[in-house]
Amino acid sequence: MADATADLRAMLDAVTNAFAAGDNARAELLLSHALDQGAPWDEVTTAAARGVSRHRDDLGARPELTGVPAAL
């Protein structure tokens, strides 16, 4: 059982990291694969949201990439 938990954690980390890197195509494939392998929906979507949030935070640190003035 510990191996299955480690595999799930690694898969969810891969989803998070791909979304955080802005590699949406890969992230979506990993997300679909995780669900196909039986990962719980709420854990997969949480991993995806975490990655998207990290990506947006990174862009927020670089306002020239968001088109939003730094003052906002």
C-alpha positions as CSV (number, residue, x, y, z in Angstrom):
1,M,0.0,0.0,0.0
2,A,2.9,2.4,0.7
3,D,4.1,2.0,-2.9
4,A,0.7,2.9,-4.2
5,T,0.6,6.0,-2.1
6,A,4.1,7.0,-3.2
7,D,3.1,6.4,-6.8
8,L,0.0,8.6,-6.4
9,R,2.0,11.3,-4.7
10,A,4.6,11.3,-7.5
11,M,1.8,11.4,-10.1
12,L,0.1,14.4,-8.4
13,D,3.4,16.2,-8.0
14,A,4.0,15.8,-11.7
15,V,0.6,17.3,-12.5
16,T,1.3,20.2,-10.1
17,N,4.8,20.8,-11.6
18,A,3.6,20.7,-15.2
19,F,0.9,23.3,-14.6
20,A,3.3,25.4,-12.5
21,A,5.7,25.4,-15.5
22,G,3.0,26.4,-17.8
23,D,3.2,23.2,-19.8
24,N,-0.6,22.8,-20.0
25,A,-0.6,20.1,-22.8
26,R,1.6,17.8,-20.7
27,A,-0.2,18.7,-17.5
28,E,-3.6,17.8,-19.0
29,L,-2.2,14.5,-20.2
30,L,-0.9,13.8,-16.7
31,L,-4.2,14.8,-15.2
32,S,-6.1,12.5,-17.5
33,H,-3.7,9.7,-16.8
34,A,-4.0,10.2,-13.0
35,L,-7.8,9.9,-13.2
36,D,-7.6,6.9,-15.5
37,Q,-5.3,5.2,-12.9
38,G,-8.0,5.7,-10.3
39,A,-6.6,8.8,-8.4
40,P,-9.4,10.5,-6.5
41,W,-10.9,13.4,-8.4
42,D,-10.6,15.9,-5.6
43,E,-6.9,15.1,-5.1
44,V,-6.2,15.4,-8.9
45,T,-8.0,18.7,-9.2
46,T,-6.3,20.1,-6.1
47,A,-2.9,19.2,-7.6
48,A,-3.9,21.0,-10.8
49,A,-5.2,24.1,-9.0
50,R,-2.0,24.2,-6.9
51,G,0.1,24.2,-10.1
52,V,-2.0,26.8,-11.8
53,S,-1.8,29.0,-8.7
54,R,2.0,28.6,-8.6
55,H,2.2,29.5,-12.3
56,R,0.1,32.6,-11.8
57,D,2.1,33.6,-8.7
58,D,5.3,33.4,-10.8
59,L,3.7,35.6,-13.5
60,G,2.6,38.0,-10.8
61,A,6.2,38.5,-9.8
62,R,6.8,39.5,-13.4
63,P,4.0,41.9,-14.3
64,E,5.3,42.4,-17.9
65,L,4.1,38.9,-18.6
66,T,0.6,39.4,-17.3
67,G,-0.2,42.7,-18.9
68,V,-1.4,44.0,-15.6
69,P,0.4,47.0,-14.1
70,A,2.5,46.2,-11.0
71,A,0.5,48.8,-9.0
72,L,-2.7,46.8,-9.2
